[in-house]
Amino acid sequence: MRQILIALCFAAMGAAAQQPAESFQIPLQPPGDREFIADYANLIDTADEEKIRAVADKLLTERAIPIVVVTISSMANAGMPGMRIETFANILFDQWGIGYEQIQNESWNRGILLLVSQGDRKARIELGADWAHSYDATASQIMDGVIVPAFKQGTFSAGIAAGTEALDKMARDIPLPKTFTRGGAGGTAAQPQWWHYAIMAGIVGLMIFTFISLIRRGSSGWAWLFWGAVFSILGIILYNALRNSGSSGNFGGGGFSGGSFGGGFSGGGGATGSW
């Protein structure tokens, strides 16, 4: 009889271990549609809350990509003792439906979850399925270069705010530098891309050619000066248009008016950090 009871116990434990993640329910309520923050661990100060919400609201309006920030004291206190943070983030992402599966008949499952578990000393960036693991390296760069260094110094609020700003740049396809300044959004400034240099080289080359033409042809070379000025102006306009294209909206003059939760699901990768 005793052996039967032991066998039944092991069978029950095995069944629980094999229980699919989607069957769990984490007892946490999401923030409002455009509140973006569920600070259950009280880690974020008022100034950084305002900064995070402003960044997240602008991104959601312009790109229909929500960033949702969640802090908890520990996974055990959230009802999931012993769970890996990757699993916790995956469940929470799907449970809340962060992002949208489709927008304007286009697959657009691009929600972003930043989860911080203070007591477990772990954080997770979880991405919607349409990120398709293409941004894992960038997410790791943000986690290891921005968020974790701030957490190691105990500056949780600043680290979360800086991490949110870096995630905003990632969502806009603005390249991140290889290194970051400590706890600062200035460290996430965009790097020039190849076409920046190509346009500038073209403008400089045209100016040099115009100058040489003036020397060689005298007054007849003034036509080149005119065309040089015209093309220089056009080049500058094109340069600024391309540089700012990363922040332009795709949802008309009013932008995207939906909230952060619309049935999106995870599966696009991300990054985990610990301190």
N, C-alpha and C positions, 0 to 999 in steps of 0.2 A: 504493500500500500504506500509505504514511504517513497519507494522508487517511482511509483506512478505520479505522486504529488510533485516530486522533484522534476520529473519529465514534463509535467504540465506547466510548471513554473518557467522552465527553460523555453518551452514552446511559446508561452505568453510573452516572454521577454523578446524572443526573436520576432514575433509578429509586431510588437511595438517598434522595434528597431527598423523594421521594413515598412512601417507606416509612411505613406507618401507625405511630402512636406505640405502639399496643398490641403491636407486634411486638418492641419493645425490651424488654430485661430489665436492670434496674439491679442490680448486684451488692451489694446491701445486705440484711442480714437484719433482720426486724422485731423489736421488743422482745417480751417475753412478753405474754400476753393482758391482764394488768393491771399491767404495768410502765410503759407509757405513754411512755417516753423511750428514744430511740436517740441517744445523745450521742457521735457519731463524732468530732466536733471538740473534745471535752472543754471545752465552754464553760460548763457548768452546775455550780455548786458543790453540795456535799452538802446544805446547808440548803435551797437552792432546789429541788433534786431532790425532797426530802421534801414541800415545799410543793406542787409541781406534781402529784406523785402523789396527795396527799391530795385536792386539788381535783378532779382527773380521776377518781379512784376514786368520789368522792361523786356526781359528775355521771353517771357510767356506771351506778351503782347506782340512782339516782333517776330518770334520764331515758333510760337506754339510749343515750346519746350519748357516744361516745368522743372524747377529744382525744389525739392522738398527736403528740409533739414529736420532731423529727429535726434534728440538726445535722450538717453535713458541712464538711470543710475547703474543698472546691470541687467543682463538678460534674465537672471534668476528672479529679480524683482518684477520683471515684466512677464513672469509666468513661464519662462523657458529655460530652466536651469540646465547647464551642460550643453546647450546648443551652440554650434559654431555660428559665428557672426555672419558668415556668408549665407547660411541657411536662414537665419533670422531675417536678414535684409531681403532675401528672395521672397520669403513668405509675406513680409510686411508690404513689399512693393506690390505683389499680386493681390493681396487682401484689400489694399486701398485703391488699386487700379490707377497707379500714377501714370499720367500721360494719356495718350490716345492711340488706339490701334490704327485708325485711319483718319485723315483730315483732307477734305476736298478730293475724295476718291484716291488719295495717295497714301501708301503705307507710311505711317509717321509715329512709330512706337519709340519715342525718344525721351521718355521721362528720365529724370535723374534723382536718385535718393542718396543723401549724405547722412549716414547713421553713425552716431557716436555713443559708445557704451563706456562710461567713465570708469565704473568699478572693474570691468573686465579689461580695461586699458586697451581697447580695440576700437577701430573705426572702419567703416566700409563705404565705398562708393559703388552703388549698384545702378546699372544702366538698363534701359528698356531694350527689348529684343532687336529693334532695328539698328542699334549701334553695332551689332554683329561682331563684337570683340575687336573691331577695328581701332578702338580708342583705349584699349587696355594699357598700352604703354604710356599714353598721355595721362590716364587716370592714376597710374602708379607714380608718375612724375609729380602730379599734384599732391597725392597722398604723402609721398616720401620727402618732397621738397618744400611743401607749404604747411600741410596740416600737422603731421607728426612732429616736426621740429618745434612748432609752437606748443603742442601738447606736452612735450618733454619739459618745457619751461613753465608749465602750469597755466599758460595763457590760452585757455580753451576758447573764450569768446573771440579773441583776435584770430586764432587759427581757423575757426569755423567761418568767420567772415572772409578771411583771405582765401580760404579754400573755395567758398562760394563764388568769389570773383574770378578765380582761376577756372572753375567749371563753366562759368558764363563764357569765358574766352574759348574754351574747348568746344562748347556748343556752337559758337560762331565760326569755328575753324580758323581762329586766330592762333598762329604758332606760339608756343610757350618757349621761353628761354631755357637753356640747360640748367641754369641755377636760378634760385630765387633769393630775393632779399628777405631778411628775417621778418616774418609776420606782416609783410607789407604787400599791398596790392600793386605797388610800383614794380615789384619783381615779376609781374605777369604781363608786362607790356609786350605788345606785338613786335616780332622781329620782321625786318624787311624780307620780302620774298623776291625771287629771281626777277619777276617782271618789274618790280620797283627799280632795280638796277638797270634793266634794259631800257625803260622809258627815260630815266635820267641820263643814261649814256647817249641815247638818241638825241635828246635836247642839247646836251653839251656838244656832241658832234656837229649838230646843225649850226650852233653858235660859232664854233671854230671855222666851219666851212664858210659861213657868212662873212666872218672877219677876214679870212684870206681873200675872198672874192672882192671885198671892198679895197683891199690893198692892191690887188692885181688890176682891177678894172676901173678903179676910181669911181666916178659918179654913176657909171652904168651898173655898178655892183649894189646900188641902193635897193634895187628890186629884190635881191637876195635878203637884204635886211628886213624888208617888209614880210616876205614869206617866212623868214626865220622867226619873226615875232609871232606871226599867225600860228605856225606849227608849234612854237614853244607854248603858246597859250592853250592850244588844243591838247598838247601833251600833258600840261599841268592839270587840265580839267579831267582828262582820262585817268591820270594817276590818282587823283583824289576820288574819282568815282569808283575805281577798282579797289582802292584802299578801304573805302567806306562800305563796299558791297557786303562785307561780313556782317554789318549791323542793319542792313536794310530789311524791311519787312516784306513778307510774301502774302499778306492777307488783306491787301487793300488799304485805303487811307486810314480807316479806323483801327486796323490791326486785329489781332485775334482776341476775342472777347470771352473765351471760355475759361474754365478754371483748371486746377491742377490734376483733377481726377476724372478720367473718362474711359476707364476700362483698359488702360495699358497694362502690360505685363513685362516681367524681367526676362533676362536671358541674353542680354547683349554684352555681358562681361562687367568689368569694373576693376576695383583694386581694394586690397585690405592693408591696413597698417596697425602697428602696435607700438607701445611706448613704455 
